[in-house]
């Protein structure tokens, strides 16, 4: 019973709980199958078994789905293809790479440097990568256009070690590992960071879970480009190298269904199953490979297990009664880890010694031979067979589960140890043992001379091994990884595309979300440019007023629309198409952000620019997927992220979880995000135009890196009359963050009202009240970007700090408000910290009104009165500041509070009802 409980989670359990009514007949059936395999091979046996299962289903015989198979290789030995390369040569330079990778990290541990690094991940995964590099990973000069490879972040030293042998990196570069400023010009980033090494890395992966998500959506983006006729990507493969511990991240598994539903057979996950996470076993009491097999198969993926190396083939062939497979099945991962930290004798006693049959199997093997029974992930032939099968499989994505040893070959202090991930230094003895294991021509004296200066090894560009290595890459289309930014020309739209925003809404009320959507529709209609827009929407298109896009742009679905739509007779019918333009991810912000990243970097990965425009509930952007947005910045994605239904009080009724009062602050933490909080449609038009020009237009003498930004634009769902663009609009001020919208028209005590987004109409109303009721002269400024004003101010301070004695540049906000007298009241529908970003750059007395605290459900007027951000609160705050200066009657503030019933939430009048978008 205990054994059954111990293995119930790792075996398919097809016969558990089912009594065998005729064991003799059962034995005959099994014997018949064994004879079929012996005489006709496993491939024929597979077909017979599939036919029987199919027939059993048709006859209503309840055969459960086989979610897990025995703990053996999926591809039988007799079905392995011939390995096409020179295994000895490949193994030779793989050893050099493993040595150089370890030495690079070890050198960086010199006491005066000590910058860290990881040795063991690449040591265990080298075979998985090298089979790919030598035979599968296509470079960008390949006729197919090249593959996209998501490298496991902790394995980056191995990629640098390969690039060194390829002649792409020098010894000085390797010695600059993790010293990006102190050794600038000869420096390597810790992990795959495209922003830090823009010609080398393509995909950031080391924030665990983001790699799997982004790889899935990269495969989708490739098909999206292909199906829309923008580029032939049919020959490209996406490879994602992942850790088995990493698969515990919800993001790692949470989007598998998309790959299966869209039949992304251009996608391959390679999971390095070394059975260890960062601190210990992934599943000490269970079997992570079996768990992942069941999970992926259940999600609709093709699963290939690579468990054992070729040395096990003869033992498995001898295993007629299944005793060996039974032990393989029942041994938990914690024990497998322990075996690799012990010895051949230990394995003989504790593994093979579990049954008389298996103990007899290895009587003729020495302890050394038992120790050399490799795991499948270290065997070129087994890995090649798996990769070949994966790339040839049609109709499903493939996951390869490859069993390895973390720290493989690094010696007993490293191999399989719980602390292996954090171990960065090699002792003198470790270095020598590792050298001997890899047969590196380095002398004891070279190691003894300076522990932290063990030499790298390169045999010279003319050596046969290096010539072979480079020839393999030439045949496959060039080096990998490599990032290129040359892309097809983008013809930007002209003035006509922005006319809708300039005209305003006339007498009709429209929220800024609707104003944005109308401009976007015109941009998509542009004949040259429109095809490059990739609208991305989670399951809220109708909330954002974007259901009008469905009939014309259509929703992308590689399977088309094979059902009769319930709303087919409506003007705004839901329409899916293989050529659809809209990426509609469902209730899935994480997937939407992954789609944004894939499309927003198509200019580099595919040379075909796409402009992703991701529209989402503002609360579910930076707060929910901030890590993905950070990775998108690392990958240098370009595009627009639109925080719709923004504001803490504007989205009435939805309540605490939906009330965004802080996303601009979160956005300010991302250096690649340019944040705007526009009030009107014409402002949105100018911001969109400026963003497109920055990403793909004329940027003058600015560096190309200036283009690598994402514009975050907050828009609201409260409808009001959108004004036409003013004739003398200060466009420079609008784009830099602030412009004078409406100067005061009365003489009196002066004050300045600064507002952004949906709060601008409140400030305009306050301007009227101050003039009418109190004779106060208030100028109203539209602050389109508190964030950009702060960045400019900080830049000016930095310039002054580093250039003492020189004339200091004034921040733009200081210049704009120069001569604007009186105290400043700043207001927005966000927390006080948003406007407070510019406080230090202004000499005026400054007060901020904001919606600090949690949001709640209520009317807009009541919520704004509660937070004291409505028009009358602006009036009272301005009066208080003027009263302190003696410019209005000292009793005016108190009178105003009573007059407007400021403490009564039911007395608020700022805002209206309605407005879905």
Buried (B, 14 or more C-beta within 10 A) or exposed (E): EEEEEBBEBBBBBEEEEEEEEEEEEEEEEEEEBEEBBEEEEBEEBEEBBEEEBEEEEEEEEEEEEBBBBBBBBBBBBEBBEEBEBBBEBBBBBBBBBBBBBBBBBBBBBBEEBEBEBBBBBBBBBBBBBBBBBBBBBBBBBBEBBBBBBBBBBBBBBBBBBBBBBBEBBBBEBBBBBBBBEEBEEBBBBBBBBBBBBBEBBBBBBBBBBBBBBBBBBBBBBBBBBBBBEBBEBEEBBBBBBBBBBBBBBEBBBBBBBBBBEBBBBBBBBBBBBBBBBBEBBBBBEBBBBBBBBBBBBEBBBBBBBBBBBBBBBEBBEBBEEBBBBBBBBBBBBBBBBBBBBBBBEBBBEBBBBBBEBBBEBBEEBEBEEBBEBBBBBBBBBBBBBBBBBBBEBEEBBBBBBBBBBBBBBBBBBBBBBBEBBEBBBBEEEBBBBBBEBBEBEBEEEBBEEEBBEBBBBBBEEEBEBBEBBBEBBEEBBBBBBBBBBEBBEBEBBEEEBBEBBBBBBEEEBBBBBBBBBBBBBBBBBBEEBBBBBBBBBBEBBBBBBBBBBBEEBBBBBBEEBEEEEEEEEEEEEBBBBBBBBBBBBEEBBBBBBBBBBBBBBBBBBBBBBBBBBBBBBBBBBBBBBBBBBBBBBBBBBBBBBBBBBBBBBBBBEBEEEBBBBBBBBBBBEBEBBBBBBBBBBBBBBBBBBBBBEBBBBEEEEEEEEEBBBBBBBBBBBBBBEBBBBEEEBBBEBBBBBBBBBBEBEEEBBBBBBBBBBBBBBBBBBBBBBBBEBBEBBBBBBBBBBBBBBBBBBBEBBEEBEEEEEEEEBBBBBBBBBEEBEBBBBBBBBBBBBBBBBBBEBBEBBBBBBBBBEEBBEBBBBBBBBBBBBBBBBBBBBBBBBBBEEEBBEEEBBBBBBEEBEBEEBEBBEBBBEEBEB
